[in-house]
Amino acid sequence: MLVTVALLHLPSQFHLGNQKQEMSDNDKYIFYGGRLKSNIHCGCSSLAALIIQRLKEHGNDVAFIDAVSGRTLTYKEILYASMKVASRLKHYGLGRGSIISIMSENRLEYSIVAFASFFVGGIVIPLNPTYTKTELKHVLNLTNPQIVFASSRAFSTLKSFMSENQSIKFIVSIDDVDNESNVKSFGEFVNCDKDVNIIPDPVILKNDVAIMVLSSGTTGLPKAVQLTHFNVMTVVAYMREDPRYNELSVPIRLLGLLPFYHVYGFMLMLNVCCNRYSMVVLPRFEPDLFLRSIQDYKVTMANLVPPLVVFLAKHPFVERYDLSSLQAVLCGAAPLSMDIELQVVRRLPQIQNIRVGYGMSEASLGVISKINGKPGTVGRVHKTTWVKVVDTDTGKTLGPYQIGEICIKGPLVMKGYYKNEQATQETIDAEGWLHSGDTGYFDDEEDFFIVDRIKDLIKYKGFQVAPAEVEDVLLSHPKIRDAAVVGIPDENSGELPAAFVVLQDGVQELSATDVQRIVASKLSAQKHIRGGVYFVKEIPKTGSGKILRRELKDRIMRREKSKL
């Protein structure tokens, strides 16, 4: 699952696990974010119809700017090109229910391909262009796309599967890199002579799937999350009323660095086109390109993942650029240290706070977010959504400051996992509550705090230790650039917390003992680093910035085996 979280140091009196229940009403602490002002589907019979309506309304305004070339794309140009691509898709027999994949880094053509697929009634699957052959094989065999639009970066890996995967009719090379019989040119799709005006067929909004996004696969093989037209239209409607956007006094220009193949990046791309914002699109992260794009294109809002917020907080390059246009930073997809949040605000004072949020692919994106709340919180429940915290053993609804599993209900909850009914039933209960797998709590002001993934909690002598809390302490140290904490098996204690640490450039004098002392000076005994300290060049993460803890545990186990 893909999770967006923020951390607060837990008071020493907090315990994870069973809590005494003092509530007479089990539903007393179920929070509802309220209704949206406008109709979610706006009278449109499909997501495609809504996109067409909005693109026509926004006309010749610029939607996307390529950060590298400076090339622009207007809403009108997106609509025109999408219609042509859709016409070509129909020519090749693609229609309602066809599965169409996009395997590319961020680029201007991404929205054109996605919208064309919607226009013919297709289901879009965004894929990571850096998938290895092993990862790609699993995803292709699971989803069986009929056509894949691929950039040159993804082309060579994808091409090797053409003979193995019988579902793929052909690849469309976005960069026109190959002319083989089973590879078609994107130019053929977008440069056809005739003008077209496709009218999308109506769909069953709450049943028909529009997008399938791949879960992060941090605890197992990725699963395909099915999001319906109504799910996605609810996201668009919420973003249209989102106070994080509406309260800014300057025109919103977004930074399009988050990968469009991730649900967070894809929804932002859709938000630009449906809600009339502009976006500067970056194909990759490079420090100078990232900072120069904000400076030169006067970016006012950046949606980032925690590693990029850490970069803003700590990297010396930040001082070389004028980032005064940047008025808001929204952060999601993985844990963010409260100390890092405060460091960014001190370094870039025009940003009053980091607008942290919480969500997951299975809930179509975000369900809780902070506007101007206190540091450490992920904020309050979004409109359209119900949230509760339940005891992980009894399932009873918990009250303030009681730590349990975050559960979500409402129109943002996915239809289910594709071809995996068992996993769907394990995640969504009979009453429609989506069990997130994340632990958290809320305070007296109805602000929520996320503790950690249930499966990531370290069991030390009966205590449950949240890795993210220990990571928060490590990241607060000026000599540490990044950190991850995992539990390693121990015969006497169950598990021992172990730390992987990335030092700031040029730092050499920090020892393993120093790292252990940093944690021991701020956290109680059960949270101390007893499983060892490992200095590494980087922490392995998903494209959304989520730590791959399984990989780190495997490294330790391989090292221990090599000693035998």
Buried (B, 14 or more C-beta within 10 A) or exposed (E): BBBBBBBBBBEEEBEBEEBEBEEEEBEEBBBBBEEBEEEBBBEBBBBBBBBBBBBEEBEEEBBBBBBEEEEEBBBBBBBBBBBBBBBBBBEBEBEEEBBBBBBBBBBBBBBBBBBBBBBBBBBBBBBBBBBEEEBBBBBBEBBBBBBBBBBBBBBEBBBEBBEEBEEBBBBBBBBBBBEEEEBBBBEBBBEBEEEBEBEBBBBEBEEBBBBBBBBBBBBEEBBBBBBBBBBBBBBBBBBBBBEBBEEEEEEBBBBBBBBBBBBBBBBBBBBBBBBBBBBBBBBEBEBEBBBBBBBBBBBBBBBBBBBBBBBBBBBEEBEEBEBEBBBBBBBBBBBBBBBBBBBBBEBBEEBEBBBBBBBBBBBBBBBBBBEEBBBBBBBBBBBBBBBBBBBBEEBBBBBEBBBBBBBBBBBBBBBBBBEBEEBBEEBBBEEEBBBBBBBBBBEEEBBBBBBBBBEBBBBBEEBBBBBBBBBBBBBBBEBBBBBBBBBBEBEEBBBBBBBBBBBBEEEEEBEBEBBBEBBBEBBEEBBBBBBBBBEBEEBBBBBBBBBBBBBBBEBBEEEEEEEE
